[in-house]
Amino acid sequence: MADERNGPELVWSREPRAPRRPAMTIGRIVEVSLALADAEGLEALSMRRVATALGSGTTSLYRYVTSRDELLELMIDAAQGEDVPPPLSGDWRADLRAAACRHRAVLLRHPWLSGVMSTRPALGPNMLRQLDTALGAASALTDDISLASNAVDVVMQYVFGAVSRELAEQEAQRRTGQTEEQWRSSVGTYVQEIIAAGHHPQFARRVLEARDHTSQELFDFGLDSLLDGIATRANGPETRP
């Protein structure tokens, strides 16, 4: 029974139930739930849908997972365990960059994940391993754990923002049926009229002179710029909280 003084029991602190049926395990439940969310989005995820996919009754599912929120927590942690962080090299920049790239990869594999992770911190074992690795990377830059923590937070926030833009483009393509290149072609005449009017010279320069970059190139540029700023801040004459 949960201690009312400390709130409900966490899934991570509860002993796993022994399966009554070979097909019904926590791992199998999470695997099926991940596949459902990846294919149809979180809106399609319900205890009933998961139970049906497992060929079980909803009541049986509740023996292993007490709620949809608990199931989401298990799914988040399973996703975070897909890319196991390697041992730290001691190069803070390379290690923190690798942590950011792992985080981007898992968010792109599971488009629903960024939405649920942005609301409250996940505390499962895989998430804690990823966080501890990132903090260890930043700690090679500075002994100040507050500064190291801030560096990790800022980098991960950047990853969330960059991935949100990539996912938004994917959603736009799904909704409109147009690729980005097709969309640009459809607005080409209008853009040319804007350029010819001469009211927005810097926009015109961007259209006519700037090189287009892939999502990967834009991500790398932003991440490297951020890491440059963190290095400057950590090595500068003053360090503010």
N, C-alpha and C positions, 0 to 999 in steps of 0.2 A: 504493500500500500504506500502511496506517495505521502511524504511528510508535508502536512498542510503549511507548515512554517516556511518550507523551502520551495513550494510550488510543485507541479507535476513531475513525476519521474522522467528523466531523460532517456531516450532510446539507447544512448551509449552506455548508460550505467545499469541497464537491465540485462539479466542473463537471457541468452537466446533460448527460445522454446525448441524442444526436440520435435522434428517434423513427424506428423502422423502419416503423411503420404510422401513417398520419395520425390514427387514433383513439387511439393510445397515446402520450400525453404525460403529464408530471407533473401538469399542470393538470387534465387529464381524469380521471386516476386519483384525484386528491384530490376532485374534484367528485363522482364516483360514490361514493367512500368517505363523504363527508359526507352524501349523501342516504341511504345505507344506515344509517349510525349514527343519523341523525335519525329515521328511520322505525322502526328495530328495536332500537336501543341498541347499545352497544359489544360486547355479548355476541355479536351477529350478525356483527361485523366480523372477517373473516379474509381472508388473501391469496387463498384459493380463491374466496370469495364475490365479492370485488372483481374478480378475473380473469374469473369467469363473467359478471358484469354487463357487463364490457367486451367480451365475446365473444373472450376470449383465454385462453391457457394460463397456469397459475400460474408456470411457468418464465420466460415472457416478462415477466411483471410484475416479477420479481426483477431484471431488467436495469435497472429504473428506481428501484425502492425495495427496499432490501436486507432489510428486516424490517418486521414489524407495528409495532414501536415507532417506527421511522423514519417510517412512514406516519402514525402518530398525531401526531408532531411537525409534519409538513407540514399535517395537518388542523387542528391547533390554530392554526397561523399563518395559514392561509387564513381561518378563522373570524374571527380578530382583524383581518383586512384588510377585512372587510365594511363597517365604519363608519370611514371615514378621518377622523382628527381635524382640525378646522379650525385655522387659525392662532390662537395664543393672544391673548386680548384684553388681558391685563395685569391683569385682575381675578381674583386667585387663587381666590377662592371660586367664582365662576361657572365658571371653567375647570376646577377640580378637581371640581366638581359634575357638569359635563358629561362628564368622563372616567369618573366613577362610573356615570353613566346609560348611557354607551356600553357599559361593561363588563356592567352588568345586562342590557342588551338582548341582547348576544351570548350570554350564559349562558342566557337564557330561550329563545332561538331554537334552541340546541343543548343539550338537557338533559344529555347525557353529558359536556359540556365541563368542568363544575366539578369532577367527580371526577378527571379526569386532570390538571387544572391545579393541584390542591391538593397533588400529590405532589412535583413538582420544577419549577423555573422553566423556562419556554420561552424560547428565545433566537433565534427566527426574526425576520426583518426587520420584519414587521408588529407582532409583540409588542413589539419594541424601540422601534418608533415610538410605540406607545401608551404605553409606560412613560416614554419620554423626554418626551412631551407632558405626562403627569401630573406628572413631576418638575419640568418647566418651570413648570407652574401653581403648584405648591407653593413654588417658588423665588421667586415674586413676593411671597410672604408673609415669607420668611426667607432670609438669605444662608447660613445654616447648612445644608449639604447633608445632614447627618445628621438634623436635625429635619425637613427637607423629605421625606427618604426615609421617615422614620417616619410622617409624616402620610399619605403615599401608601399605605404598607403597611396602616395602620389603616383607611383608607377602603376599600381593596380587600378587606380581610378582612371588613369590614361588608357589602360587596356580596355576597361569597360566602355569608355567613350568611343574609342576607335572601332571596337567591335559593334557597338550600337549603330554606327554609320554604315558599316558593311552589311549588317543584317537588315537595316532599313532599305538599302539598295536591292537586296534580294527580295524583300517583301514588295517593293515597288515593281520589280520585274514580274513577280507572281500575280500581282493585282492587275497590272496593265497589259501584261503579255508582251511588253517591249523590253529589249535589252537596253543598257545605257547608250550604246551606239545608235540604236534605232530611235531612242528618245531624242538624242542630240540631232539626228537627221530631221525629225519631225518639227523641231523648233528652230532649225537652221535659218529659215527665211526671216523669222522674227528677230533673231540675234543679229543678222546682217543689217537689218533696219536700225537696230539700236546703235551698232557700230557706225553706220553711215551718218547718223544724226550728230555724232560727235559730242554728246553730253556726258559720256562716261569713258574718258580716255584710258583710265587704268584697267577698267573691265575689257576695253577693246584690246589693249596690249596683252592681257591675259589670254584672250581668245586667239589672237593672231600669232603671238610669240611664245607663249609658255608651252613647255612640253607636258603632255599628259603623263601621269604616273599611275602605276597599278596600286591596288590597295596595299599590297605588301611593301612597295616602295614608300608609300605615304606613312605606313605604320613604322617602318624602320627610321625614316627621317624624324618623325615625332619622338620616338623612343630615344634615339641617339641624342637629340636636342635636350630632352628631359634629363638624361643621364649626365650630359655636359653641365647642365645647371646644378644638379645635385653635387657633382664633384666640385664645382666652383663654390657652392654654399658651404660644403664641408671643409674645404681648405682655405676659406676666406678668413679675414682678420676678425670678423664677428659672426657668431652663429646665434640666430634668434630662434625661439621655440616655434 
